[in-house]
């Protein structure tokens, strides 16, 4: 049996009368890129937050690398969910240094390396408040990967990127997968899913459906 990085078992999440996750069952294999597609409000972001432990399930369980996810418990996961939050009055390098200081195990050299990897300049003095949306998402990806986590959860990581930036970040994600990182991502762009993902799931009103892997008979649905 394939080695599983994530197992979601009978996951239910309710908000009053709204069911955001409706008995979701899925597993994501290690060392692959897995796509989750669906319209806004379909439940994708709720699923991602529950996997990361940011939100507690109403019913069911989630396991990451064999360990049950508990809300607020530390996880070895690199995360982009919604717009990355940074201190606007600092540049990108100082923002990541501040976060690295909290973690205590990331060198200045590593921070410079990941900033360059995502196509930004670590010596740029521009404050993050002046960054474009695409630049903020590049910096968010740098933050997510700077500790070399075995798992990345990326909600719309291509937001705001131009065509060249999309191609750059796609290659970064492929390289990370080839190095053994497991990646679960969502995207509104079918091209990202087709170009990157080894497996594809679709969320619709909290219900998750698995589609054939990339290259098999079914096409990726349009979202």
N, CA, C and O of each residue as an XYZ file, in Angstrom:
892
protein
N       0.846     -1.196      0.000
C       0.000      0.000      0.000
C       0.884      1.249      0.000
O       1.911      1.313      0.675
N       0.452      2.219     -0.768
C       1.228      3.455     -0.864
C       1.351      4.114      0.494
O       0.443      4.009      1.319
N       2.462      4.793      0.738
C       2.709      5.489      2.001
C       1.895      6.780      2.016
O       2.050      7.620      1.130
N       1.042      6.941      3.001
C       0.129      8.082      3.045
C       0.700      9.198      3.912
O       1.149      8.958      5.033
N       0.679     10.423      3.382
C       1.035     11.588      4.181
C      -0.180     12.109      4.935
O      -0.064     12.509      6.094
N      -1.356     12.108      4.283
C      -2.588     12.618      4.891
C      -3.689     11.575      4.751
O      -3.870     10.988      3.684
N      -4.418     11.352      5.832
C      -5.628     10.530      5.793
C      -6.762     11.320      6.430
O      -6.668     11.743      7.582
N      -7.822     11.511      5.677
C      -9.021     12.193      6.164
C     -10.119     11.148      6.263
O     -10.480     10.519      5.268
N     -10.650     10.964      7.467
C     -11.602      9.882      7.713
C     -12.934     10.432      8.218
O     -13.043     10.935      9.336
N     -13.941     10.319      7.355
C     -15.318     10.678      7.704
C     -15.400     12.079      8.312
O     -16.069     12.292      9.323
N     -14.708     13.029      7.678
C     -14.618     14.386      8.212
C     -15.892     15.181      7.959
O     -16.367     15.286      6.828
N     -16.430     15.735      9.031
C     -17.615     16.590      8.960
C     -17.284     17.898      9.678
O     -16.733     17.894     10.779
N     -17.630     19.017      9.037
C     -17.503     20.322      9.683
C     -18.790     21.102      9.449
O     -19.181     21.363      8.311
N     -19.439     21.468     10.550
C     -20.682     22.236     10.466
C     -20.489     23.611     11.091
O     -19.793     23.759     12.095
N     -21.115     24.615     10.482
C     -21.220     25.950     11.047
C     -22.709     26.257     11.164
O     -23.356     26.591     10.171
N     -23.250     26.146     12.369
C     -24.701     26.284     12.566
C     -25.426     25.312     11.631
O     -25.287     24.098     11.774
N     -26.193     25.836     10.682
C     -26.946     24.961      9.782
C     -26.204     24.664      8.478
O     -26.731     23.972      7.608
N     -24.989     25.183      8.343
C     -24.226     24.977      7.113
C     -23.239     23.822      7.280
O     -22.486     23.771      8.252
N     -23.254     22.904      6.326
C     -22.302     21.789      6.326
C     -21.182     22.124      5.350
O     -21.384     22.116      4.136
N     -20.005     22.418      5.886
C     -18.866     22.794      5.043
C     -18.105     21.575      4.551
O     -17.586     21.575      3.435
N     -18.034     20.527      5.380
C     -17.446     19.245      4.988
C     -18.465     18.161      5.301
O     -18.952     18.054      6.426
N     -18.780     17.356      4.285
C     -19.860     16.378      4.409
C     -19.296     14.969      4.287
O     -19.276     14.395      3.198
N     -18.836     14.409      5.412
C     -18.311     13.036      5.458
C     -17.239     12.814      4.384
O     -17.368     11.956      3.510
N     -16.188     13.612      4.484
C     -15.086     13.553      3.519
C     -14.124     12.426      3.897
O     -13.681     12.326      5.041
N     -13.815     11.592      2.925
C     -12.826     10.522      3.079
C     -11.843     10.593      1.917
O     -12.229     10.461      0.755
N     -10.565     10.803      2.241
C      -9.558     10.883      1.182
C      -8.186     10.665      1.805
O      -7.979     10.955      2.984
N      -7.256     10.156      1.018
C      -5.868     10.062      1.468
C      -4.964     10.626      0.384
O      -5.269     10.534     -0.805
N      -3.847     11.212      0.807
C      -2.883     11.813     -0.101
C      -1.533     11.146      0.114
O      -0.993     11.150      1.221
N      -1.002     10.580     -0.945
C       0.248      9.832     -0.888
C       1.447     10.765     -0.755
O       1.441     11.886     -1.265
N       2.470     10.283     -0.063
C       3.704     11.050      0.103
C       4.411     11.251     -1.239
O       4.345     10.410     -2.135
N       5.096     12.411     -1.346
C       5.955     12.666     -2.495
C       5.239     12.960     -3.789
O       5.810     12.786     -4.866
N       3.977     13.412     -3.706
C       3.218     13.761     -4.903
C       2.573     15.127     -4.730
O       2.497     15.659     -3.623
N       2.105     15.689     -5.855
C       1.328     16.927     -5.819
C      -0.133     16.565     -6.041
O      -0.490     15.945     -7.043
N      -0.971     16.962     -5.088
C      -2.395     16.625     -5.118
C      -3.204     17.906     -5.280
O      -3.018     18.860     -4.524
N      -4.093     17.931     -6.253
C      -4.922     19.096     -6.495
C      -6.315     18.938     -5.926
O      -6.918     17.870     -6.026
N      -6.834     20.017     -5.322
C      -8.216     20.058     -4.849
C      -8.875     21.248     -5.523
O      -8.468     22.391     -5.315
N      -9.897     20.979     -6.335
C     -10.555     22.044     -7.082
C     -11.983     22.215     -6.587
O     -12.526     21.343     -5.908
N     -12.578     23.339     -6.929
C     -13.951     23.619     -6.533
C     -14.187     25.113     -6.494
O     -13.250     25.900     -6.358
N     -15.437     25.492     -6.612
C     -15.792     26.907     -6.600
C     -15.630     27.499     -5.206
O     -15.512     26.766     -4.224
N     -15.626     28.828     -5.123
C     -15.588     29.491     -3.820
C     -16.746     29.003     -2.952
O     -17.882     28.915     -3.419
N     -16.460     28.690     -1.701
C     -17.490     28.203     -0.808
C     -17.750     26.716     -0.888
O     -18.663     26.207     -0.238
N     -16.950     26.005     -1.685
C     -17.173     24.564     -1.850
C     -16.672     23.743     -0.671
O     -17.090     22.599     -0.494
N     -15.779     24.314      0.141
C     -15.239     23.590      1.287
C     -13.749     23.353      1.229
O     -13.189     22.770      2.157
N     -13.079     23.788      0.162
C     -11.638     23.532      0.009
C     -10.837     24.140      1.154
O     -10.037     23.460      1.797
N     -11.062     25.423      1.400
C     -10.269     26.115      2.421
C     -10.559     25.562      3.809
O      -9.650     25.465      4.634
N     -11.802     25.199      4.081
C     -12.138     24.581      5.369
C     -11.381     23.269      5.531
O     -10.839     22.995      6.603
N     -11.337     22.459      4.486
C     -10.591     21.200      4.540
C      -9.123     21.463      4.836
O      -8.524     20.785      5.671
N      -8.543     22.440      4.156
C      -7.128     22.755      4.371
C      -6.880     23.206      5.811
O      -5.898     22.800      6.433
N      -7.776     24.050      6.341
C      -7.601     24.539      7.718
C      -7.706     23.391      8.724
O      -6.996     23.376      9.729
N      -8.578     22.449      8.455
C      -8.707     21.298      9.352
C      -7.475     20.401      9.279
O      -7.034     19.879     10.303
N      -6.915     20.213      8.087
C      -5.692     19.413      7.952
C      -4.557     20.050      8.743
O      -3.755     19.349      9.359
N      -4.490     21.370      8.725
C      -3.414     22.088      9.409
C      -3.653     22.238     10.911
O      -2.760     22.679     11.635
N      -4.833     21.880     11.383
C      -5.143     22.036     12.793
C      -5.602     23.429     13.175
O      -5.686     23.746     14.361
N      -5.902     24.274     12.182
C      -6.374     25.625     12.464
C      -7.855     25.638     12.852
O      -8.344     26.606     13.434
N      -8.563     24.547     12.520
C      -9.996     24.468     12.724
C     -10.330     23.045     13.161
O      -9.759     22.086     12.642
N     -11.246     22.908     14.106
C     -11.581     21.590     14.651
C     -12.765     20.985     13.902
O     -13.740     21.677     13.611
N     -12.676     19.681     13.590
C     -13.774     18.983     12.952
C     -14.951     18.840     13.912
O     -14.778     18.776     15.129
N     -16.153     18.791     13.336
C     -17.341     18.443     14.110
C     -17.390     16.937     14.363
O     -17.744     16.483     15.451
N     -17.025     16.174     13.325
C     -16.932     14.719     13.420
C     -15.749     14.257     12.575
O     -15.289     14.969     11.682
N     -15.264     13.041     12.876
C     -14.219     12.446     12.059
C     -12.817     12.755     12.570
O     -12.634     13.407     13.599
N     -11.836     12.267     11.819
C     -10.433     12.412     12.197
C      -9.580     12.688     10.971
O      -9.921     12.304      9.852
N      -8.454     13.370     11.208
C      -7.451     13.601     10.173
C      -6.098     13.200     10.750
O      -5.769     13.526     11.891
N      -5.323     12.486      9.937
C      -3.977     12.067     10.335
C      -2.967     12.629      9.336
O      -3.157     12.537      8.123
N      -1.902     13.206      9.861
C      -0.797     13.695      9.039
C       0.447     12.897      9.413
O       0.913     12.948     10.551
N       0.973     12.164      8.446
C       2.137     11.305      8.668
C       1.915     10.368      9.860
O       2.815     10.144     10.670
N       0.703      9.831      9.946
C       0.378      8.849     10.966
C      -0.031      9.406     12.310
O      -0.409      8.644     13.201
N       0.036     10.731     12.482
C      -0.313     11.348     13.768
C      -1.637     12.106     13.634
O      -1.853     12.857     12.684
N      -2.506     11.885     14.608
C      -3.808     12.545     14.579
C      -3.648     14.050     14.754
O      -2.938     14.511     15.647
N      -4.312     14.800     13.899
C      -4.250     16.261     13.955
C      -5.095     16.746     15.124
O      -6.250     16.353     15.287
N      -4.490     17.613     15.935
C      -5.190     18.226     17.049
C      -5.104     19.742     16.895
O      -4.029     20.266     16.603
N      -6.208     20.453     17.084
C      -6.184     21.917     16.919
C      -5.118     22.574     17.777
O      -4.937     22.233     18.946
N      -4.412     23.528     17.168
C      -3.379     24.342     17.825
C      -2.109     23.565     18.143
O      -1.166     24.138     18.687
N      -2.059     22.275     17.818
C      -0.829     21.511     18.043
C       0.161     21.834     16.932
O      -0.253     22.010     15.786
N       1.467     21.918     17.233
C       2.450     22.230     16.193
C       2.498     21.151     15.123
O       2.451     19.958     15.425
N       2.590     21.577     13.882
C       2.631     20.657     12.746
C       3.843     20.990     11.884
O       4.254     22.146     11.792
N       4.404     19.972     11.260
C       5.481     20.196     10.294
C       4.868     20.393      8.916
O       4.994     19.549      8.029
N       4.204     21.526      8.762
C       3.492     21.827      7.524
C       3.817     23.255      7.114
O       3.754     24.168      7.938
N       4.163     23.455      5.852
C       4.272     24.783      5.285
C       2.929     25.170      4.696
O       2.328     24.389      3.959
N       2.455     26.357      5.007
C       1.054     26.703      4.723
C       0.927     28.056      4.037
O       1.560     29.035      4.432
N       0.087     28.088      2.991
C      -0.482     29.350      2.500
C      -1.987     29.142      2.451
O      -2.484     28.356      1.644
N      -2.706     29.839      3.307
C      -4.161     29.815      3.276
C      -4.631     31.256      3.311
O      -4.350     31.993      4.256
N      -5.358     31.651      2.260
C      -5.808     33.021      2.085
C      -4.588     33.928      1.890
O      -3.489     33.436      1.636
N      -4.771     35.231      2.006
C      -3.682     36.163      1.714
C      -2.618     36.079      2.806
O      -2.931     36.271      3.981
N      -1.359     35.795      2.437
C      -0.313     35.706      3.467
C      -0.224     36.986      4.283
O      -0.267     38.084      3.728
N      -0.098     36.848      5.605
C      -0.046     38.005      6.490
C       1.383     38.373      6.866
O       2.094     37.571      7.470
N       1.800     39.572      6.514
C       3.142     40.058      6.837
C       3.037     41.449      7.442
O       1.994     42.097      7.353
N       4.121     41.901      8.056
C       4.185     43.253      8.607
C       4.529     44.213      7.473
O       5.615     44.142      6.897
N       3.608     45.103      7.162
C       3.753     45.953      5.989
C       4.904     46.929      6.049
O       5.411     47.346      5.007
N       5.331     47.306      7.247
C       6.391     48.307      7.387
C       7.795     47.702      7.333
O       8.781     48.409      7.544
N       7.893     46.404      7.053
C       9.188     45.739      6.899
C       9.311     45.194      5.482
O       8.307     44.969      4.807
N      10.557     44.980      5.033
C      10.750     44.340      3.743
C      10.610     42.818      3.898
O      10.432     42.305      5.003
N      10.695     42.118      2.772
C      10.494     40.684      2.798
C      11.503     39.950      3.655
O      11.141     39.053      4.417
N      12.765     40.324      3.537
C      13.825     39.669      4.299
C      13.580     39.816      5.799
O      13.689     38.839      6.539
N      13.251     41.020      6.252
C      13.043     41.242      7.683
C      11.810     40.497      8.189
O      11.798     40.009      9.319
N      10.774     40.409      7.357
C       9.596     39.641      7.753
C       9.945     38.183      8.000
O       9.536     37.609      9.010
N      10.691     37.585      7.095
C      11.031     36.177      7.268
C      12.026     35.979      8.400
O      11.993     34.954      9.081
N      12.917     36.957      8.609
C      13.841     36.859      9.743
C      13.081     36.897     11.065
O      13.421     36.179     12.005
N      12.054     37.738     11.131
C      11.248     37.812     12.349
C      10.581     36.469     12.627
O      10.599     35.987     13.760
N       9.996     35.866     11.597
C       9.358     34.563     11.763
C      10.386     33.489     12.106
O      10.126     32.601     12.918
N      11.553     33.581     11.478
C      12.615     32.604     11.761
C      13.083     32.713     13.203
O      13.438     31.710     13.822
N      13.083     33.939     13.743
C      13.490     34.130     15.128
C      12.548     33.448     16.092
O      12.964     32.971     17.149
N      11.264     33.401     15.725
C      10.278     32.712     16.563
C      10.541     31.214     16.537
O      10.460     30.548     17.569
N      10.855     30.687     15.365
C      11.101     29.248     15.230
C      12.477     28.863     15.785
O      12.636     27.809     16.402
N      13.475     29.741     15.553
C      14.788     29.542     16.150
C      15.703     28.553     15.471
O      16.759     28.227     16.013
N      15.334     28.064     14.302
C      16.176     27.045     13.668
C      16.402     27.284     12.176
O      16.685     26.349     11.427
N      16.275     28.552     11.747
C      16.424     28.876     10.333
C      17.520     29.925     10.194
O      17.468     30.971     10.841
N      18.501     29.648      9.361
C      19.632     30.563      9.216
C      19.298     31.702      8.248
O      18.382     31.603      7.431
N      20.063     32.773      8.365
C      19.936     33.905      7.436
C      20.200     33.449      6.004
O      19.531     33.893      5.072
N      21.170     32.567      5.836
C      21.513     32.059      4.500
C      20.331     31.307      3.896
O      20.055     31.429      2.702
N      19.633     30.529      4.725
C      18.466     29.787      4.236
C      17.357     30.746      3.830
O      16.679     30.514      2.829
N      17.163     31.808      4.581
C      16.131     32.790      4.234
C      16.454     33.443      2.892
O      15.578     33.579      2.038
N      17.705     33.845      2.711
C      18.109     34.441      1.432
C      17.885     33.448      0.287
O      17.433     33.820     -0.796
N      18.205     32.199      0.545
C      18.063     31.161     -0.489
C      16.620     31.012     -0.951
O      16.359     30.965     -2.154
N      15.668     30.938     -0.001
C      14.276     30.708     -0.402
C      13.678     31.961     -1.031
O      12.829     31.850     -1.916
N      14.096     33.147     -0.601
C      13.598     34.371     -1.231
C      14.037     34.421     -2.694
O      13.249     34.778     -3.570
N      15.281     34.067     -2.954
C      15.765     34.021     -4.331
C      15.076     32.922     -5.128
O      14.790     33.089     -6.314
N      14.811     31.793     -4.465
C      14.188     30.661     -5.145
C      12.826     31.022     -5.722
O      12.456     30.536     -6.791
N      12.077     31.873     -5.021
C      10.742     32.235     -5.493
C      10.763     33.472     -6.385
O       9.705     33.981     -6.756
N      11.949     33.960     -6.732
C      12.060     35.049     -7.696
C      12.043     36.439     -7.107
O      11.780     37.405     -7.824
N      12.318     36.571     -5.803
C      12.424     37.877     -5.165
C      13.878     38.174     -4.825
O      14.726     37.281     -4.848
N      14.161     39.438     -4.509
C      15.508     39.867     -4.173
C      15.612     40.065     -2.659
O      14.939     40.942     -2.117
N      16.432     39.279     -1.963
C      16.534     39.420     -0.506
C      17.092     40.763     -0.061
O      16.931     41.141      1.100
N      17.747     41.495     -0.965
C      18.309     42.803     -0.624
C      17.366     43.964     -0.963
O      17.706     45.125     -0.736
N      16.206     43.658     -1.495
C      15.223     44.692     -1.835
C      14.696     45.332     -0.545
O      14.208     44.635      0.345
N      14.798     46.655     -0.451
C      14.377     47.371      0.761
C      12.891     47.744      0.750
O      12.385     48.296      1.728
N      12.202     47.452     -0.333
C      10.792     47.833     -0.438
C       9.974     47.181      0.673
O      10.108     45.986      0.936
N       9.126     47.978      1.323
C       8.256     47.445      2.364
C       7.191     46.536      1.745
O       6.758     46.753      0.614
N       6.779     45.524      2.495
C       5.791     44.573      1.993
C       4.464     45.270      1.673
O       3.713     44.808      0.814
N       4.175     46.384      2.364
C       2.945     47.124      2.068
C       2.923     47.632      0.630
O       1.856     47.920      0.087
N       4.093     47.742      0.018
C       4.195     48.206     -1.373
C       4.260     47.047     -2.372
O       4.327     47.268     -3.581
N       4.241     45.817     -1.863
C       4.313     44.650     -2.749
C       3.009     44.491     -3.528
O       1.935     44.835     -3.034
N       3.112     43.973     -4.733
C       1.932     43.537     -5.466
C       1.413     42.247     -4.836
O       2.097     41.632     -4.019
N       0.202     41.839     -5.218
C      -0.362     40.577     -4.723
C       0.549     39.406     -5.101
O       0.775     38.499     -4.300
N       1.068     39.439     -6.333
C       1.956     38.364     -6.766
C       3.221     38.287     -5.931
O       3.673     37.194     -5.590
N       3.800     39.439     -5.596
C       5.005     39.449     -4.766
C       4.715     38.912     -3.370
O       5.527     38.190     -2.791
N       3.546     39.273     -2.832
C       3.167     38.769     -1.507
C       3.025     37.246     -1.533
O       3.408     36.562     -0.583
N       2.480     36.731     -2.612
C       2.329     35.273     -2.693
C       3.679     34.593     -2.891
O       3.894     33.492     -2.383
N       4.578     35.221     -3.610
C       5.939     34.669     -3.711
C       6.584     34.608     -2.313
O       7.194     33.607     -1.935
N       6.430     35.707     -1.562
C       7.007     35.731     -0.216
C       6.323     34.701      0.685
O       6.970     34.088      1.534
N       5.019     34.516      0.499
C       4.307     33.503      1.259
C       4.824     32.107      0.982
O       4.923     31.287      1.895
N       5.156     31.828     -0.277
C       5.723     30.520     -0.626
C       7.099     30.367      0.014
O       7.435     29.297      0.522
N       7.900     31.440     -0.010
C       9.217     31.392      0.642
C       9.066     31.070      2.123
O       9.810     30.253      2.666
N       8.095     31.719      2.777
C       7.845     31.439      4.192
C       7.448     29.977      4.389
O       7.918     29.323      5.320
N       6.591     29.472      3.519
C       6.079     28.108      3.678
C       7.177     27.057      3.542
O       7.114     26.007      4.182
N       8.187     27.336      2.708
C       9.197     26.301      2.439
C      10.494     26.501      3.214
O      11.392     25.665      3.114
N      10.625     27.591      3.990
C      11.947     27.911      4.541
C      12.427     26.907      5.591
O      13.627     26.823      5.849
N      11.514     26.144      6.202
C      11.923     25.127      7.166
C      12.035     23.736      6.551
O      12.208     22.750      7.268
N      11.935     23.655      5.218
C      11.969     22.357      4.536
C      10.920     21.391      5.088
O      11.263     20.258      5.426
N       9.663     21.801      5.190
C       8.649     20.905      5.743
C       8.371     19.742      4.786
O       8.505     19.902      3.572
N       7.988     18.581      5.314
C       7.674     17.448      4.442
C       6.335     17.597      3.726
O       6.055     16.872      2.771
N       5.496     18.552      4.193
C       4.159     18.746      3.632
C       3.888     20.224      3.429
O       4.136     21.043      4.314
N       3.373     20.555      2.244
C       2.928     21.912      1.936
C       1.434     21.900      1.648
O       0.949     21.069      0.879
N       0.701     22.832      2.272
C      -0.717     23.043      1.993
C      -0.843     24.437      1.407
O      -0.634     25.426      2.109
N      -1.184     24.529      0.127
C      -1.143     25.797     -0.592
C      -2.510     26.100     -1.196
O      -2.947     25.426     -2.129
N      -3.176     27.108     -0.664
C      -4.498     27.516     -1.134
C      -4.325     28.668     -2.116
O      -4.017     29.791     -1.717
N      -4.521     28.389     -3.386
C      -4.387     29.390     -4.453
C      -3.013     30.061     -4.456
O      -2.940     31.287     -4.376
N      -1.929     29.299     -4.546
C      -0.591     29.901     -4.466
C      -0.215     30.748     -5.676
O       0.738     31.525     -5.608
N      -0.949     30.613     -6.787
C      -0.606     31.365     -7.994
C      -1.328     32.703     -8.090
O      -1.148     33.429     -9.068
N      -2.138     33.041     -7.097
C      -2.896     34.298     -7.140
C      -1.976     35.495     -7.360
O      -0.976     35.663     -6.663
N      -2.329     36.315     -8.332
C      -1.615     37.562     -8.559
C      -0.342     37.433     -9.372
O       0.296     38.443     -9.668
N       0.048     36.216     -9.742
C       1.285     36.037    -10.508
C       1.031     36.231    -12.004
O      -0.009     35.827    -12.525
N       1.997     36.856    -12.688
C       1.905     36.935    -14.137
C       2.332     35.596    -14.748
O       2.719     34.675    -14.029
N       2.260     35.496    -16.064
C       2.536     34.225    -16.722
C       3.937     33.716    -16.393
O       4.120     32.527    -16.132
N       4.929     34.612    -16.404
C       6.304     34.209    -16.098
C       6.401     33.718    -14.654
O       7.057     32.713    -14.376
N       5.746     34.433    -13.737
C       5.777     34.028    -12.332
C       5.133     32.679    -12.112
O       5.633     31.873    -11.327
N       4.017     32.419    -12.800
C       3.347     31.120    -12.682
C       4.286     29.998    -13.107
O       4.378     28.971    -12.433
N       4.981     30.193    -14.220
C       5.903     29.157    -14.706
C       7.036     28.933    -13.716
O       7.450     27.797    -13.484
N       7.539     30.020    -13.130
C       8.616     29.907    -12.136
C       8.162     29.102    -10.913
O       8.857     28.188    -10.470
N       6.989     29.453    -10.376
C       6.516     28.791     -9.164
C       6.123     27.342     -9.455
O       6.321     26.469     -8.610
N       5.580     27.083    -10.618
C       5.310     25.681    -10.977
C       6.584     24.848    -10.910
O       6.575     23.727    -10.402
N       7.687     25.408    -11.428
C       8.939     24.662    -11.422
C       9.463     24.474    -10.005
O      10.007     23.420     -9.677
N       9.300     25.495     -9.165
C       9.693     25.358     -7.756
C       8.935     24.203     -7.113
O       9.526     23.390     -6.402
N       7.632     24.126     -7.359
C       6.817     23.069     -6.754
C       7.189     21.695     -7.305
O       7.226     20.717     -6.558
N       7.462     21.616     -8.594
C       7.905     20.328     -9.162
C       9.213     19.880     -8.526
O       9.378     18.710     -8.180
N      10.141     20.818     -8.374
C      11.440     20.474     -7.773
C      11.259     19.991     -6.338
O      11.911     19.035     -5.917
N      10.381     20.644     -5.587
C      10.126     20.219     -4.215
C       9.530     18.809     -4.183
O       9.908     17.985     -3.350
N       8.602     18.544     -5.092
C       8.045     17.185     -5.171
C       9.132     16.169     -5.485
O       9.173     15.094     -4.887
N      10.004     16.502     -6.412
C      11.070     15.572     -6.796
C      12.039     15.320     -5.639
O      12.724     14.297     -5.601
N      12.087     16.269     -4.696
C      12.930     16.096     -3.508
C      12.202     15.361     -2.384
O      12.770     15.136     -1.315
N      10.921     14.981     -2.632
C      10.182     14.187     -1.664
C       9.097     14.912     -0.910
O       8.412     14.304     -0.088
N       8.918     16.217     -1.170
C       7.880     16.978     -0.469
C       6.495     16.598     -0.995
O       6.300     16.453     -2.202
N       5.555     16.443     -0.097
C       4.151     16.228     -0.464
C       3.467     17.593     -0.521
O       3.622     18.408      0.389
N       2.714     17.840     -1.588
C       2.065     19.136     -1.780
C       0.586     18.919     -2.062
O       0.220     18.131     -2.934
N      -0.257     19.620     -1.320
C      -1.690     19.656     -1.590
C      -2.040     21.103     -1.899
O      -1.802     21.993     -1.083
N      -2.607     21.337     -3.082
C      -2.882     22.714     -3.489
C      -4.252     22.847     -4.123
O      -4.821     21.885     -4.641
N      -4.762     24.059     -4.068
C      -5.975     24.397     -4.804
C      -5.633     25.471     -5.816
O      -4.693     26.243     -5.626
N      -6.394     25.516     -6.879
C      -6.204     26.557     -7.884
C      -7.483     26.720     -8.688
O      -8.170     25.746     -8.998
N      -7.792     27.979     -9.022
C      -8.909     28.239     -9.923
C      -8.514     27.997    -11.374
O      -9.365     27.988    -12.263
N      -7.220     27.803    -11.609
C      -6.727     27.690    -12.980
C      -6.508     26.234    -13.349
O      -5.650     25.560    -12.779
N      -7.290     25.754    -14.305
C      -7.191     24.364    -14.744
C      -5.780     24.055    -15.223
O      -5.284     22.941    -15.048
N      -5.130     25.061    -15.835
C      -3.782     24.836    -16.364
C      -2.807     24.455    -15.253
O      -1.934     23.614    -15.468
N      -2.938     25.058    -14.072
C      -2.060     24.711    -12.948
C      -2.270     23.260    -12.534
O      -1.307     22.527    -12.307
N      -3.530     22.850    -12.437
C      -3.846     21.486    -12.021
C      -3.313     20.484    -13.041
O      -2.702     19.480    -12.675
N      -3.547     20.762    -14.314
C      -3.090     19.838    -15.359
C      -1.569     19.751    -15.411
O      -1.010     18.679    -15.641
N      -0.896     20.894    -15.196
C       0.560     20.939    -15.322
C       1.273     20.334    -14.122
O       2.398     19.850    -14.253
N       0.638     20.353    -12.953
C       1.345     20.028    -11.719
C       0.904     18.737    -11.040
O       1.735     18.023    -10.477
N      -0.379     18.429    -11.083
C      -0.933     17.486    -10.106
C      -0.893     16.031    -10.557
O      -1.190     15.694    -11.703
N      -0.512     15.185     -9.601
C      -0.527     13.740     -9.821
C      -1.902     13.155     -9.540
O      -2.269     12.141    -10.135
N      -2.674     13.771     -8.645
C      -4.045     13.361     -8.372
C      -4.913     14.607     -8.281
O      -4.420     15.701     -8.005
N      -6.201     14.434     -8.514
C      -7.134     15.557     -8.491
C      -8.407     15.145     -7.750
O      -8.972     14.082     -8.007
N      -8.849     16.002     -6.827
C     -10.137     15.850     -6.150
C     -10.961     17.107     -6.397
O     -10.415     18.188     -6.617
N     -12.270     16.951     -6.359
C     -13.167     18.097     -6.530
C     -14.064     18.223     -5.307
O     -14.644     17.239     -4.848
N     -14.175     19.445     -4.782
C     -15.087     19.738     -3.688
C     -16.310     20.466     -4.241
O     -16.182     21.384     -5.050
N     -17.485     20.051     -3.802
C     -18.720     20.716     -4.199
C     -19.691     20.628     -3.028
O     -20.167     19.544     -2.691
N     -19.984     21.765     -2.410
C     -20.903     21.834     -1.271
C     -20.490     20.860     -0.169
O     -21.332     20.193      0.433
N     -19.195     20.788      0.085
C     -18.683     19.975      1.164
C     -18.455     18.515      0.836
O     -17.925     17.770      1.661
N     -18.845     18.096     -0.350
C     -18.669     16.698     -0.776
C     -17.432     16.596     -1.652
O     -17.269     17.371     -2.594
N     -16.564     15.646     -1.347
C     -15.336     15.476     -2.116
C     -15.440     14.268     -3.030
O     -15.865     13.189     -2.617
N     -15.041     14.471     -4.289
C     -15.025     13.399     -5.287
C     -13.633     13.286     -5.853
O     -13.041     14.289     -6.249
N     -13.098     12.075     -5.899
C     -11.774     11.862     -6.484
C     -11.911     11.616     -7.978
O     -12.807     10.899     -8.424
N     -11.003     12.224     -8.750
C     -10.969     12.048    -10.195
C      -9.759     11.208    -10.574
O      -8.796     11.119     -9.812
N      -9.808     10.582    -11.770
C      -8.627      9.835    -12.210
C      -7.388     10.706    -12.218
O      -7.472     11.915    -12.433
N      -6.242     10.096    -11.986
C      -4.978     10.834    -11.956
C      -4.703     11.490    -13.286
O      -5.245     11.091    -14.317
N      -3.848     12.508    -13.254
C      -3.469     13.213    -14.474
C      -2.959     12.221    -15.507
O      -2.184     11.319    -15.192
N      -3.407     12.401    -16.748
C      -2.956     11.511    -17.810
C      -3.879     10.343    -18.039
O      -3.720      9.626    -19.027
N      -4.871     10.117    -17.136
C      -5.822      9.043    -17.336
C      -7.003      9.571    -18.130
O      -6.955     10.668    -18.687
N      -8.093      8.756    -18.176
C      -9.093      9.019    -19.203
C      -9.919     10.275    -18.975
O     -10.391     10.873    -19.942
N     -10.110     10.695    -17.730
C     -10.960     11.852    -17.476
C     -10.166     13.147    -17.525
O      -9.009     13.203    -17.109
N     -10.814     14.188    -18.043
C     -10.174     15.498    -18.040
C     -10.426     16.178    -16.702
O     -11.379     15.858    -15.992
N      -9.551     17.123    -16.376
C      -9.747     17.903    -15.157
C     -10.984     18.781    -15.353
O     -11.081     19.494    -16.351
N     -11.946     18.735    -14.396
C     -13.133     19.561    -14.545
C     -12.795     21.041    -14.549
O     -11.824     21.463    -13.920
N     -13.587     21.820    -15.249
C     -13.441     23.273    -15.241
C     -14.123     23.828    -14.013
O     -15.268     23.483    -13.723
N     -13.409     24.709    -13.271
C     -13.995     25.279    -12.060
C     -14.274     26.763    -12.270
O     -14.771     27.432    -11.365
